[in-house]
Structure formats: C-alpha cells, structure tokens
Amino acid sequence: MAHSLQRPSSRPSSRGSMRNSQASPGPSSAWNSEDPVSLRGQMSTLKHEIRLKMAQFNALEFRLQVAPRPLPGEFSGPPPSPPSTSFSLPTSTPRRRNQNLPSHEEGIPMLGVANGPNGTTSKRSQSPTRSIHRIPVSAVSQARSLAENGGSPIPTVEEPAAINGASANGGNHSGLLDPPSPNSQHRKSLHTGNTTKVLADLQAGVVHARTALENTRSQLRLAQRSVAQLTRANEDLKDGRERLRLENESLNNVVARKERLLQEMLERARKAEDEAKELRAQLKSDSTNQKKALREMQITLKESTALSEKSQREYITLKDAVKGLQDGWQADVESLRSQLKGKEETWKKEIEDVNLKYRGLVKLTQAAQAERAKMEALKAESRALDAKFEDVFKDELRSLTESIGNSTKASDDASSTVQEMSSELARIRRLMRMGLRNSGIITVPPILQDTDLHTTTTTLEPDTLRTSPTGVGEG
C-alpha cells in the first residue's frame, strides 16, 4: 500500500466544521483543500485504493468460498467443529458477511462493489463457514490437500474481474463444494500424521487472513469517510467557487464601472488639457493686452498728475477769490440788515401815526354823529365857506398826496391805505357837491385832511341820503 489511511478522531458535524476537521489527523497523504487540481488527484488516488482493497477483499472471500470441504469422520481426533456442518446446506438463512460492518453512512459512496452485466449491484455470496469461533470445513479440506501434495502452496486467487463476473453470474452462492475427484480417496491415506501441524498452520493463516480482512475493512471505512469528507469538501469548494464566481462577476462589474469612470476621467482630462491650452493662449493675449493697457494707464496717470497739480493751483486761487467774495457778501448783508432794520423802524412809526389818525377819525365820526343836528344850521354857512374850503382842502390834499406817495414807496400797505383815502376823499367831494346842490352846507373839520375818511363816509352816507331831496347820489 502506497498510502496508509488512518481513521479521523471525530467526524465533523457540518460543512462549516469541515474546514476545521481538515487540519485534524486524517489520511497520511496530505492534500490541499484550496487547490482543486490537487483535490481531484487525491480523490482519484483514494478511489483507486478503494478499488484495490475491494478486489483483495473479494479475492479473500472467494478463496474462502471455493476452498474444498473435508468429509465427516476423516480426522482421527475430535473435529474442531460440530459434525452438523457437512455437505448438507444450512436450513436457515446464513448471516451476511458484511453484518459486522458498520451501516452505510449517508453521503458515503460504496465503491468497489462488483456489478453485473446490466450494471446492477450484485449481492455477496453467502458462506456457511461464517462462524469465527470454529475452523471452517474448507480449511480442513485445504489442509488435507496440502498434506497430500507435500506442502504445496495455496492456489492462486483469480483476478478481481473474474471474481466479480463469477459473483455476478452466480447470484447468491449456495456454499456447495465441487464433487470430489477420484484421486481424493488415494490422498486420504497419505500423511495423516501431519494433520495437526497443518491445521495449526491453517488456523494461523486463517487468523492472519481475517486480521488482514479486518484491516482492509477498517481501511475501507476510513477510505469511505475520506471520500465523504472529500465529497463535502468538494461541495464546499463548489459553493466557494460559485461565491467566487459571483464575487468575480461583481468585481468585473466594478472593473467595468471603473473603466467607464476612467474613460470619463480621461475624456475630462483631455477636455481640461484643451481648456488649459486655450486658457494659456488667452492668458498670453490677456497679458499682452494688460501690458499695453498698463502703458496707456501710466501715460494717462502722468497726464492726470500734471492736470491735478494745475487744478490744485487753480483751486487755491479760486479759494482765495471765493474767500474775498464771501467777506464782501457778509459786509453787504450786514449793511442790508442795518438798512432793513431802519426801514422797519420808520414803517412802524408811520403805522403808529396812521393808527392814531384812525382812532382820532373814529372819535371825530362819533362827534359828527352828535353834531348831525347842528349840520342843518350850518348849511347856509357852508355855502359861503365852500369856495374857501375847497382851496384849503386842495392845498391839504396836495400835501397829503405827497406824504402818501412817500409812504407808498416805503411800504405797500401804506400805498393801499392812501388809495383808500383818496377814494374816500373823492367820495366825500361828491357828497359835498351833492349837498351843495341840495342847498345844504357841510363843514369838514381840518383833521379830515390827514386822516382816513373811510369810516366817516360809511357813517355819513345814510344821513346824506336822508338829506338829499332826490335820494340818489352822483358820481
């Protein structure tokens, strides 16, 4: 055996613990679960070893089945087995040879079982010599034949293919031996003294064969467990391969997206380079334009500096002139203010005089109303004095007109008052003429020559109308 198999300490409970159990003691041939190629090689090697073990097992079983059985009563001593085990077939169904083997575990393939022509699994042939505590009949007959032949070796076992074919064609082996040949009677009488020694050798060979068979069975179980572990590892590897395939697809998608992003970045970089070239050209043109503009601005700055100096000198000159004008204006304003103050004082005095005259006129009007009764007596005297009164009144009127003209120049209020007084004087003259025509004499006191006659005329107008014989005034 090229590789010796050892039973692992414990079976992993699940596929998840398979990775941990791979580090535990197992087959001596180390295999890498991460490499699928080495895993396949190990699986094929184990399958080949299992086939070889199954072939050896079938060969040993066939040797036990096809070995000749001795006739009863041939041995001088007591037979090691009961006499009932003879050529007669067992009445009860014999126990299967794999009854002591462990039951077939789930997921462990049964390798090395012979198949028939149609590919169906054939059953193992049953043997009546299944009992371990006794010597089989075939061993006794084989020992006898060895004794007759002078210690010839055990016959050669057939090839596994022939054994499988025989087991497939034969179905369930009945355990019958071939009929004895004519020379068997002659062999029975030879070398009867070596039976005990041959039996001991045969027993030792049988024990050795059974030990080899048990070792083969244990190795078969270990191989089956190894195959189950490898199957689970293969499934895990398939799952890992599927997971890696999905990860590879996702990574391919990521790489494709990154490539697209890279292409976009390259396009943006090209565009940025083109824009940078355009900006460099624009920067050069802008720099030349700025230099030209800077020269022009420097020239303009020099001109502006000269102009500002000239303007500053002109400003100083104008400032001095304006200051002189302000001083002259202030002197003129002060003189005008003093003149206005004097004129205001004179206007106030004139207004006070006019007010006094007005008050006196009011008093005279009241006195005239009291003297209205005396007017009728004085009408005759007024006719005589009318001519004289007109001359005097004209002189007074001229003087009053001159004074009113001077006051009109000084104030607009005085001029309006003079106009009212002149209109009142004209009205008084008309009234006087009307009174003279009606043969009435009215004497005007001298104070009326300098006062406003507006109130007097307004008060005299109804009386005059009463004294007028016609009752209508003339203008």
LINKA-V272856 format. One record per residue. RES is the residue in one small letter. SS is DSSP state (H for helix, E for strand, C for the rest). PSI is psi in radians with two decimals (none if undefined). Layout:
RES,SS,PSI  RES,SS,PSI
This chain:
m,C,2.20  a,C,-0.61  h,C,2.26  s,C,2.32  l,C,2.44  q,C,2.51  r,C,2.27  p,C,2.71  s,C,-0.68  s,C,2.59  r,C,2.34  p,C,2.46  s,C,-0.40  s,C,3.05  r,C,-0.51  g,C,-0.54  s,C,0.00  m,H,-0.64  r,H,-0.58  n,H,-0.58  s,H,-0.30  q,C,-0.44  a,C,-0.22  s,C,2.93  p,C,2.32  g,C,-2.48  p,C,2.56  s,C,-0.45  s,C,1.91  a,C,2.40  w,C,2.58  n,C,2.01  s,C,-0.24  e,C,-0.33  d,C,1.98  p,H,-0.58  v,H,-0.83  s,H,-0.59  l,H,-0.76  r,H,-0.71  g,H,-0.74  q,H,-0.70  m,H,-0.77  s,H,-0.67  t,H,-0.78  l,H,-0.69  k,H,-0.73  h,H,-0.75  e,H,-0.69  i,H,-0.70  r,H,-0.76  l,H,-0.76  k,H,-0.73  m,H,-0.65  a,H,-0.74  q,H,-0.72  f,H,-0.79  n,H,-0.64  a,H,-0.77  l,H,-0.72  e,H,-0.71  f,H,-0.65  r,H,-0.69  l,H,-0.57  q,H,-0.73  v,H,-0.04  a,C,2.44  p,C,2.60  r,C,2.44  p,C,2.67  l,C,2.69  p,C,2.50  g,C,0.22  e,C,-0.49  f,C,2.48  s,C,-0.70  g,C,3.04  p,C,2.37  p,C,2.54  p,C,-0.27  s,C,2.79  p,C,2.63  p,C,-0.23  s,C,-0.38  t,C,1.47  s,C,-2.70  f,C,-0.29  s,C,2.51  l,C,2.53  p,C,2.42  t,C,-0.68  s,C,2.77  t,C,2.15  p,C,2.73  r,C,2.44  r,C,2.59  r,H,-0.49  n,H,0.39  q,H,-0.58  n,C,-0.15  l,C,2.70  p,C,2.65  s,C,2.70  h,C,2.08  e,C,2.63  e,C,2.34  g,C,-0.04  i,C,2.02  p,C,2.48  m,C,1.82  l,C,2.70  g,C,0.07  v,C,2.35  a,C,2.48  n,E,2.61  g,C,-2.96  p,C,-0.60  n,C,0.12  g,C,0.13  t,C,2.63  t,E,2.23  s,C,2.61  k,C,2.65  r,C,2.57  s,C,2.45  q,C,2.56  s,C,2.39  p,C,-0.26  t,C,0.85  r,C,-0.32  s,C,2.31  i,C,-0.46  h,C,0.00  r,C,2.89  i,C,2.26  p,C,2.73  v,H,-0.65  s,H,-0.61  a,H,-0.65  v,H,-0.78  s,H,-0.66  q,H,-0.64  a,H,-0.67  r,H,-0.75  s,H,-0.61  l,H,-0.69  a,H,-0.68  e,H,-0.69  n,H,0.00  g,C,0.70  g,C,0.64  s,C,2.67  p,C,2.93  i,C,2.45  p,C,2.65  t,C,2.42  v,C,2.51  e,C,2.94  e,C,2.73  p,H,-0.60  a,H,-0.75  a,H,-0.67  i,H,-0.78  n,H,-0.72  g,H,-0.71  a,H,-0.73  s,H,-0.58  a,H,-0.70  n,H,-0.51  g,H,-0.32  g,C,-2.38  n,C,2.06  h,C,2.33  s,C,-0.31  g,C,0.10  l,C,2.54  l,C,2.79  d,C,2.67  p,C,2.50  p,C,2.51  s,C,2.92  p,C,-0.42  n,C,-0.16  s,H,-0.57  q,H,-0.56  h,H,-0.58  r,H,-0.38  k,H,-0.52  s,C,-0.02  l,C,2.39  h,C,0.92  t,H,-0.23  g,H,-0.35  n,H,0.24  t,H,-0.76  t,H,-0.74  k,H,-0.74  v,H,-0.70  l,H,-0.71  a,H,-0.73  d,H,-0.73  l,H,-0.72  q,H,-0.74  a,H,-0.70  g,H,-0.69  v,H,-0.75  v,H,-0.74  h,H,-0.72  a,H,-0.72  r,H,-0.69  t,H,-0.77  a,H,-0.66  l,H,-0.77  e,H,-0.72  n,H,-0.73  t,H,-0.72  r,H,-0.77  s,H,-0.72  q,H,-0.65  l,H,-0.76  r,H,-0.78  l,H,-0.70  a,H,-0.71  q,H,-0.74  r,H,-0.71  s,H,-0.71  v,H,-0.70  a,H,-0.76  q,H,-0.75  l,H,-0.62  t,H,-0.81  r,H,-0.70  a,H,-0.66  n,H,-0.73  e,H,-0.74  d,H,-0.71  l,H,-0.64  k,H,-0.78  d,H,-0.77  g,H,-0.66  r,H,-0.71  e,H,-0.75  r,H,-0.73  l,H,-0.59  r,H,-0.77  l,H,-0.74  e,H,-0.65  n,H,-0.72  e,H,-0.78  s,H,-0.69  l,H,-0.64  n,H,-0.72  n,H,-0.74  v,H,-0.73  v,H,-0.72  a,H,-0.75  r,H,-0.71  k,H,-0.66  e,H,-0.73  r,H,-0.78  l,H,-0.65  l,H,-0.72  q,H,-0.75  e,H,-0.72  m,H,-0.68  l,H,-0.75  e,H,-0.75  r,H,-0.66  a,H,-0.73  r,H,-0.79  k,H,-0.72  a,H,-0.66  e,H,-0.76  d,H,-0.78  e,H,-0.64  a,H,-0.71  k,H,-0.80  e,H,-0.73  l,H,-0.61  r,H,-0.80  a,H,-0.75  q,H,-0.63  l,H,-0.72  k,H,-0.84  s,H,-0.72  d,H,-0.67  s,H,-0.74  t,H,-0.76  n,H,-0.69  q,H,-0.65  k,H,-0.78  k,H,-0.81  a,H,-0.63  l,H,-0.72  r,H,-0.82  e,H,-0.70  m,H,-0.63  q,H,-0.76  i,H,-0.80  t,H,-0.63  l,H,-0.72  k,H,-0.81  e,H,-0.74  s,H,-0.63  t,H,-0.78  a,H,-0.74  l,H,-0.67  s,H,-0.67  e,H,-0.77  k,H,-0.76  s,H,-0.62  q,H,-0.73  r,H,-0.78  e,H,-0.64  y,H,-0.73  i,H,-0.74  t,H,-0.82  l,H,-0.60  k,H,-0.75  d,H,-0.73  a,H,-0.75  v,H,-0.64  k,H,-0.72  g,H,-0.73  l,H,-0.70  q,H,-0.71  d,H,-0.75  g,H,-0.71  w,H,-0.70  q,H,-0.70  a,H,-0.75  d,H,-0.73  v,H,-0.71  e,H,-0.71  s,H,-0.70  l,H,-0.68  r,H,-0.72  s,H,-0.70  q,H,-0.75  l,H,-0.67  k,H,-0.75  g,H,-0.76  k,H,-0.67  e,H,-0.70  e,H,-0.77  t,H,-0.70  w,H,-0.66  k,H,-0.74  k,H,-0.78  e,H,-0.70  i,H,-0.69  e,H,-0.70  d,H,-0.77  v,H,-0.69  n,H,-0.73  l,H,-0.74  k,H,-0.68  y,H,-0.74  r,H,-0.73  g,H,-0.66  l,H,-0.69  v,H,-0.76  k,H,-0.72  l,H,-0.65  t,H,-0.72  q,H,-0.67  a,H,-0.61  a,H,-0.64  q,H,-0.61  a,H,-0.52  e,C,0.22  r,H,-0.55  a,H,-0.51  k,H,-0.27  m,H,-0.59  e,H,-0.59  a,H,-0.46  l,H,0.02  k,H,-0.67  a,H,-0.68  e,H,-0.53  s,H,-0.52  r,H,-0.71  a,H,-0.62  l,H,0.06  d,H,-0.76  a,H,-0.79  k,H,-0.68  f,H,-0.66  e,H,-0.71  d,H,-0.80  v,H,-0.72  f,H,-0.61  k,H,-0.76  d,H,-0.79  e,H,-0.62  l,H,-0.65  r,H,-0.81  s,H,-0.68  l,H,-0.64  t,H,-0.70  e,H,-0.75  s,H,-0.65  i,H,-0.65  g,H,-0.73  n,H,-0.72  s,H,-0.50  t,H,-0.67  k,H,-0.59  a,H,-0.58  s,C,2.50  d,H,-0.51  d,H,-0.70  a,H,-0.66  s,H,-0.70  s,H,-0.64  t,H,-0.69  v,H,-0.72  q,H,-0.75  e,H,-0.73  m,H,-0.69  s,H,-0.67  s,H,-0.65  e,H,-0.67  l,H,-0.72  a,H,-0.70  r,H,-0.72  i,H,-0.69  r,H,-0.73  r,H,-0.73  l,H,-0.69  m,H,-0.72  r,H,-0.73  m,H,-0.65  g,H,-0.67  l,H,-0.70  r,H,-0.57  n,C,0.20  s,C,0.63  g,C,2.50  i,C,2.11  i,C,2.18  t,C,2.17  v,C,2.18  p,C,2.74  p,H,-0.37  i,H,-0.37  l,H,-0.17  q,H,-0.38  d,C,0.04  t,C,2.93  d,C,2.21  l,C,0.31  h,H,-0.78  t,H,-0.65  t,H,-0.75  t,H,-0.64  t,H,-0.55  t,H,-0.51  l,H,-0.31  e,H,-0.72  p,H,-0.62  d,H,-0.69  t,H,-0.66  l,H,-0.52  r,H,-0.63  t,H,-0.32  s,C,2.24  p,C,-0.53  t,C,-0.49  g,C,0.21  v,C,2.25  g,C,2.62  e,C,2.54  g,C,none
